């Protein structure tokens, strides 16, 4: 992924816990080899909201990842990060 802040290379692992009925998104960046804390949430109808506390460049942040259905099999994802 490339953006205004530079290029990020990594991978995400999505896991579903059927007992809790929640998803976790787990990401790692190849530049440091660290797995980030999981971002956890759930889907209701055509919208998923997943959130966590995280760090970015040494600062604590709150992350909210929202997935919404556009139409058919098309979804849109966005990330909101808030500084603490």
N, C-alpha and C positions, 0 to 999 in steps of 0.2 A: 504494500500500500504506500502510495506517495502523496504527500500533501504539503501545505505551507511550512510545516515544521520539519520536513525532511522525509526520508524513506524509512519504513518499518517493515522488517521481514520476520515472519513467525507463523504460528498456526494456532487454531482454536479447536478445542475438543468440547463437544456438547453432550451432556449426559442427562438422562431422565430418571428421576427417582419416583417409581410408580406409587410407593407407599405415601410419600409426601405430596405427590402430584406436582412436583416442581422440577424445573430444568436448572442446570448449572452450566455456565459457559466458562471454560478454563482456557487461558491464553498464555502463550510464551513467545518471547521476542528472542530471535537467534543471536542478537548482539550481546546479551548478558546470560542467556541460558536459564533464566529464572521463570518459574511458573507463577503467574499472578494469582492473587486470591480469587476464588470463584465468584462469579456474578450470578446471583440466584433469583428466580422468579417463576411466574406461571403465565399460562395463556387462558384467556376468557373470551369466548366467541372468536372474533377475528383480530384480537389484539393481545400481544404479549408484552409484559412489563417485567424487566429483570434489573436488579440493582445490587450495589455493594459499596463498601468503603474501599478505597484504593489509594495508591500513591502515584504521583507523576512528578518526575524530576525532584524527588525528595520531599514533595509537599503532599499533605493529606488531601484527598478529594473524594467527592461522592459521585458515583457513576450510575446513570440510569440509561438502560438500553431498551428502546421501544421498537417493537415489530408490529406493523399494521398491514392488513390485507388490502391490496389495491383492487384486484379483480381476479377471478379464476384462480390460477396458481401463482399469481404475482404478489410478492410481498415487498415492503419497504422497511428498511432498518435504519435507525438513527441512534446516536449516542449523545447524551447530555452529560457534561462533566461540570461539576460545581466545585469551586475552591472553598476550603474551610477557612 
